[in-house]
Amino acid sequence: MADLIRGPAAEGGGEGEGDRRLRVPKAFLDLAQTVILHSDPQRFSLLYTLLATDPHRIEDRADPLVRRLELMAKAVRRDIHKMRAFVRFRELVDEAGPRFIAWFEPEHHIVRANARFFVERFAAMRWSILTPDVSIHWDGTTLSEGPAATRGDAPADDPVEAVWKTYYASIFNPARLKTGAMLKEMPRKYWKNMPETALVKELVAGARARETAMVETARSSVGGNVEGAWQSLRNEAASCTRCPLYKPATQTVFGEGPLDADMMLVGEQPGDQEDLAGRAFVGPAGQMLDKALDEAGIDRARVYVTNAVKHFKFEPRGKRRIHAKPDAGEITACRWWYEQELALVRPKLVVALGATAARQITGKAATIARLRGQKLALPEGGTGWVTVHPSYLLRLPDAEAAAQAYRDFVADLRGAQALLDEAMPLARNDPQADL
């Protein structure tokens, strides 16, 4: 609880009839601090309504007013993120030397709240960020404010812009293009202020032709033996007898996907439909995974998918085959196959789906709760990330709990993609970046 208002009658320290202090939950103060940055002119009256009716009302997340305020706070946080991602500095030279100028059009009143980020990020440079409401300036020691500006007050380009466009075009990978995800994260309204986006339309239009050319070049190139090595490994795995699971199973279910994938997804074991089809993640859990990957902005066609255990372990119940959890010996027996796949694909990130997969990639038993959301150093090198298996979401009986678990799962996948994005940054925010 916090004292929001304290009147003169309370100066004596008592809380009797004359005490005018208003005590509110800290959660209200945290929410209000963000909501007041929203551009909605009703933001103050909405906060006052929440405060005047019942400060503890904020604990009811189903309350329409609380929900509205939380959505406003979310919009503010998103605008703060977009400013950090899409501000583009251009260089000018004045009597004091280089100065970097940027133009940005925020949706909400977030410029002052974001100033500290840019001061810390570009502390050694002189810069200005111009917006339609207020301008902020950093001279290397002092942050100051200025009046509103117009787009014409910012420079149109700078000496390195042509170099940056050339660099951006050269790193554009048509095989990784996912237009829907790109527009979701970088809406068109930001394009006019970023030099590289002038190339996007042309690059997208030619993506299919470039992708086809890349595939044909790969097929005709001399000396590449990864495809052959993987096919030989798959053929060898088809007759695997390393553990007793091969006896009742229909077939080995090996991994599949591009052999140059940056991300490898490791499930626990094949299910009933995977055992019959001979392919990973084609049943209900696979459909759930596809949906979550798409929502997280990850193209499954660019991901290598496999399982920690390659045979279906089950218990017969009448005509049905019910999933049974692999034991430590069965996981260890299949580790050799996983290590060979890892050596061939060499992904930048391995994502374990479920406890069995987590044990396989880390080499030791651990709970999902302990490892989830952590950047892990793997024994064979590389980075690991752990989340739940999509079949877990299908087993939850409560609809509300299942919906929340699904949102958490999508958030985990977005976190995995964020790790890859950190390794392969596309944004040019640093004016002194070595291009």
N, C-alpha and C positions, 0 to 999 in steps of 0.2 A: 504494500500500500504506500501511497505517496501523498504529501500535502500539496494540493494544486492551488488553493487560495487560502490566504491567512489574513484575517481582518484585524483591526486595532484592538477589538475586544479580547483577542486571544493572546495579546502581548504578555499577559501575566502567566501564561503557560498552562492555565486550566482548560478543561473541556466542558465547562458548564453551559448555562443558557446563553452567555455572550459569545461563545466560541463560533467563529464563522469559517473555520477550516473545512475544506471539502476534500475528503480522502477518496482516492480512486485507485483501481488496480494499475500496476505498472504496465500491464499489457495494453491498457487504454492509451497511456502516454506514448508507448512505442508505436502504436498504430497511428495516433494523431500526428506524431512527428513526421510520418511519411505522407499521410493523407493531405496535410496542409500544403504539400507541394503540388497537388493535383490542380488542373486548370478549371475544374468544375466550380462555378461560383457558389454552389450550394454546399461546398465541402465543410465550411464552418458551421452552418446551421445543422447539417447532418451530425457532425461531431457533438454539437451542443444537445441535440435531441437524444443521442445515445447517453450522454452524460447526465442529462436532466431526468430522464425516465428511471434509469437504474444503472449505475456504473458497472455492476456485475453482469449486466446483460451481454457484455462482450464475450463472456465465457460460452454463450450459446451460439455455436458456429452455424446453426440452422436458421437463426434469426435473419429475416430479409435485410434489415438495416445493417447488421454486422457483416453480412455477406457482401452488401453493396460497398461498404467501406473497405473491406479486404480486397475486393476487386479493384478499387481505386488505388490502393496501396501497391497492388501487383502491377498496375499500369505504370505507376511512377517508377518502380524498381526496373521495369523493362525499359523505360525511357532513359534512365540513368545508364543502363547497360548499353543501349544503342548509341548514346553519345560517346561512350568510351570506345566503342567498336568502330564508329563511322565518322568521327572527326578526322579530317585530312588537312594537315598543315602544308602551307606553301611558303617558300622562302622569299623574303625581301631583304634588301640591304639598305640600311640608313647610316647616319653618321656614326653610330655606335657599333655598327657591324651587322651580322645576320640577325634577322628577326622572322619568326615563323607565325603566319596568320592563318586562321581557320574560320570557316563559316559553318554554322549549324543552326537548324531550326527545330528546337525541342517542342514536344507536345505539351509538356508541363513545366512547372517552375523549378527546374532541377539544376540550373547552371551553377548557382552558388553552392548547392549541396555537392556538386561534382568537382568543384574547384580544387579541393585538396588532392584528389586523385591525380589531376594533371600537374599540380605543383610537384608532387612526389615523383611522378613518372618522368617529367622533363625539367628537373630542378636546375640543370646546368645551362638551360637555354632561355633566351628571351622569346616570349610568345604572347599571342592574343587570340582569344576565341570570341568571335562576334556573333550575336544572335539578335533576333527582332525585338527582344525585351531588355537585354542588358549585355554588356561586354565585360570580360574579365581580362586582366593583363598581368603578366609576370615579368619582372625585369631581372630575375636572378636572385633577388633578396626580398622583394615586397610584392604582395598580391594587391591589386587595386581594381576598382570597378569603373566602368565608363557607361555612357548612354547607349541606347539601342542603336543598332546599325542596320544596314541594308546589304543585300547580296553584292551590290556593286562596290561596296567598301572593301571587299576582300579581293585579293588578286585572283586572276583567272587561271594562271598556271605558274610554273617556276622552272628553272633550268633542268632539274632532274626528272620532270614529269614524263618526258618522252622515254627516258631510260626505264622508269617504273612501268610504263605501259608495255614496253617490250618485254620486260621481265615477267609481268603478269600473264601476257599472252603465251610466253614460253613455258610457264609452269602449269597452264590450264590443261587438265587431264580429261578428255571427253569421255573416257570410260567410267569416270567417277561422277559424271554429271547427273544430278537429281534436281530438276528445275523446281518442283514443288517445295522441296526442303530449302532450296536456295532463296526462293521468294518469301518463305515463311521467316527465315532468319535475317534476310536483307531485303525488306520491302522496296518497291520501286521508288517510293517518295525520297529515299536517301540517295538514289543513284546520281541525281544531278550535281551533287556536291563531291563525288568521288571520281577521280580521273580514270580509274580502271574500268568503271562500269560503262563507259562509252564503248568499250570493246565487247561487252557481254552479248549483245544481240547478235553480232557477227559470229562470235565464238560458239554460241548455242546453235545457231543456224548450221554451222559447219561441223558440229560435234559428231553426228552420225557418220559422216564421210571420213573424218579423222579416225574414229574408233575402228571402222572397217579396215582402214589402211594399216593401223597398228596391229590388228589381228593378222592380217595377211603377211605383214613383215615378220611377225613372230613365228608364223608357220613356216616361212621360207628361210629363216635364219639358220646358219650353220653352227653347230657346236652346242646347242641347248639340249640337255638330256634330262631335265627335271621331269618333263611329261612322261618320258619313258621309264624313269626311275619310279615315279609314283604309280604308274600302271603295273609295273612289276611287283611293287609292294602290295597293291590292292589284290593282285592275283594270288600272291603268297598268303595274304590274310584270309582269302576265301577258303583255304583248307586248314585254318588254324585249329590246333588241338591243345593249346597251352593250358586250358582249364576245362572242366567237365561241362561248361555251359554250351559247348558246341553240339552236344548230343541231342537235346530236345529242341534246339533252335532250328528254324527253317534255313537260315543262312547267316553269314557274316555281313554286318552292315558297316561298310567302311565310310570314311569321310569323303566329302566332295566340295567342289568350289574352285575358284581361281588359285593357281599355285603361287601367285605373287600377291595374295591377299594381305592387306595390312592388319586385318583383324581375323582371329580364329575363335569361333564359338565352340566350346566343348560341353556337350550335354552329359547326362549320366549313363544312359544305355538306350538301345532301341526299344520302342513299344511294340504293341501287337501289330499295328499297321506297318510300321517300319520293318519289322521282321519279315512280313509277307512281301513288301515292295522291294526290300533290299536297299532302301535309301533313308538317310537321316532326316528327322523332323518333317514327316509328311502327314502325320496323324493330327488329332485335335490339338496336341501341345505344339506341333509345328505350325498350325494355323494361328494359334495364339501368338507364337513367336513372330511370325510374319507380320501380323497386325502391329505388334509392339515395335518391331524394327522400323516399319514404315512411319509410325508416329514419332519415333525418335530421330527420323531423318537418315536412317542407315539402309543402304541398298543391299538386300540379301544376296543379290547376284554378285556382289563384290566381296562377300565374306566366305571364308572356308568354314564349313560346319562338320563336326565329327562328334564322337561320343567317347567317354572315358573307358567304357566297356563295349565291345563290339558285338556281343551276342545278347539276345533277349532272355532275361531270367524271369521265370514266371511260375505261378502255382495254378494248376488246372482246377477250375470250379465248374463242373458240368461241361458245357460247350465253350465256356469262356476261359481265357488265359489272363490271370491277374498278375500285374507287375509285382516282382519281389526285389528287394534291395540287394545289390551286389555286396559281397563281403570283402574284407581286406585282401584275401588271397586272390580273388577274381580281379580286383582292381589292379593289383601288382602284376598279375599275369598279362594284363592288357597294356601295361605301361610301355612295353617295348614298341608296340604299334604307335602309340601316341608320340613317343620320342622320335620315331622315324618320320611321322607326318610333320612334326615340329621342325625337324632338320631340313625337310624339303621345302616347306612353305615359308619358313622364317618370318612369321608375322611380327609386327611391331607390338601387338597387344593380344593377349590370350584372355578370353572371357569365360569363366567357369559358370555354368548354369546348374546350381545345386551342389549339395554337400559331397556327393561322389566325385563330381568333376573337380571340385575344389581340392579334394584329397589327391586326385591324379596330378593336377598341375603344380601343386605345392610340395607333394611328396609326403605329406603328413595329415593326420586327421585334425579337423577344426570345424567349429560351427559356422554357419552362414552369418549369424549375428555378430560374430567376432571379426570376420574378414570383410563383410559387406561394405562397399564404399571406400575401400582402402587401395592405394596404389601399391602393388606387391612386387617385390623382386623375386623372380622365379629361379629355381636351382640351375636350369639350363641357360640362364640369361634371358633378358627380355622382361617385359612387364605383364603382370597379371591383374585381373579385376574379377570380383566374385559377386554374383547375385543369385536369386532363386531360380529354380527350374520352372518353365511355364506351366508344366503339369500341376504344380503346387497351386496355381491360380484357379485351375479347373476343379480342384478338390474342396475349395472353401465353400461351405454351405450358406453362409450369410452373404447376401447380395451386396450390402454396403461395405463389408470387410473385403470382399472380392474386388470391388471397384477401387478401393483404396490401395489394395495390394498391387493391382494392375498399374495404377498411376505410379506407385513406387518402383515397379519393374521398368516402366518406360523411363523414369528418371535415372535409374541405374544404367540403362543403355545409352542415354544421353551423356551420362558421366563417362562412359567408356569412349564414346565418340569424342568427347572433349579432350581426353588424354591424347588421342591421335591428332586432334587439331593443334594441341600444344607442340607436338613433335613436328607438325607440318604447317606452320603459321602462314596464312594467306593475307593477313591484314598488314597494311603499311601505316603504322602509327608513329614510328620513330623517325623524325625528319633526318636523323644522321645514320639511318640504317645502312649497312654496307650491302649495296645491291649487286 
